[in-house]
């Protein structure tokens, strides 16, 4: 049994807190919203997770020092825009060597740091940081439906420690040393999910959705390769797996927000109607800067940014996307394999 502190009482933090408590761990949950602490402590329910009962064993606290003290593992589950302020507030109570797991998905706009990098930059002592990411909607995890996720850390023993803590009959956990790749996938897939939702809102069909998911993954992979990430990460759970679920699921905030945008609802009103943080919108400024910094073309992300931050008409943006210069699907070594070594002929198998 591990003693675990959870910072953040949103849907994902509470779904994981419940899961960890039900598998025998001692769990303490902190929220910056005092009313939230009072409500959850008393009612043992979450308004955005209908049907979920919060185990009586879970302890709630309003003191950040309490949730950070004497814990085997700390779980950062606040929205990406609050990760830095939360890490700064928690830092005085965190000892050297503390295992910290981040589940927020985003890239900080001004520093271009991933969430584990943001946390590390605020710590006063060396800590062990891992990212936990994959196709795992809180609504399903809170109901014990089968899910898979990735524990990403360059230090294999730490990745495996996190794997052991979160692994159970309903949650299968894999390890991956490519932390940057896993976190980049988590941030970028939300933008592609916005595009998928916009497509649905415009009345387009499955063909368009499939194209956006596939070409969106191509964008993510191109950027990741330039940044030194492993290509295999993008084909895995944190990449393709999370992209599929976020771009198609009714539980996806980004997908729902995109649908509203496609229907002509202004971005502020769309976010309000979703009622929760839409991380894809938060990730757009960083994506635009990364595109420029690494010289990588991100046409879908650029199109979403034009709609949300520049007031572009979604239908006109789609026309521009469809009328881009003709290109081959393959590139680099894959294209050379056929145009060079194979000389355009079929090879005997």
C-alpha angles and dihedrals in degrees: 000000000000128000105233132188119202118200108201132034101213122125096280095044093049095044089054093043090054092047093049092047092049091053091057105268124133107242132193119184126202127192129184087218107081093194088057091054092050093047097047093044091053105035101029091214135104119222093218095045104058114195095022118121117204108229114249089231092068112099120211125208138183092202116088090200090060095053091049101045122098095352127149091208136014120207117204106206103158122119114277094253090060099044095093096047091046092049090049092051093046097044098087090059099045117098127215113278094022113159109234124184121195122203099172114109119215150085121246109246101219101037099028087224121152116232096264089050090051091052092047091051091057098046119105093205135033112278137179110250130193134172120221113202142150145102096320119134111193091226090065098037088053088058095048093246113161112274139165131212142172127243104207121195133133088223104075097202089055092047090051092046089055089044091055093047095052100034117105141134092288100036122055113193128201127190127232128177092204097094095162092051093049092049093044089053090051093054100039098045089063090060092051089048089056088054091050091052092048089053091053091046090054090055097253121146143232093289091063093044092051091049093050093049093047097043090039089058088050089056093048092048093048092053093043093051091052090050093052099257125145114262091217090063090065091053091051138077097288090049119030093012096054092039093056095050095043094047095047111027126103086219093062114109091197093051092048092047090050092052090055091048090051089052090056100261111146115247097250091051092044091054090048092052092050087054096206138070114294102208095187091067091049090052097053099085091052092046091054091050093047090051090057097040095052098033093237123146113233104177097167094046089046090051092051090048091051091053097045104033103024102038095240119167109254094222092051090049090053090052090053091050093050093047097052117128116289115263139176116251093227124062142175118004093356092058092042089055089067105027095041119025095022093040093214095297130117113261124221113251 
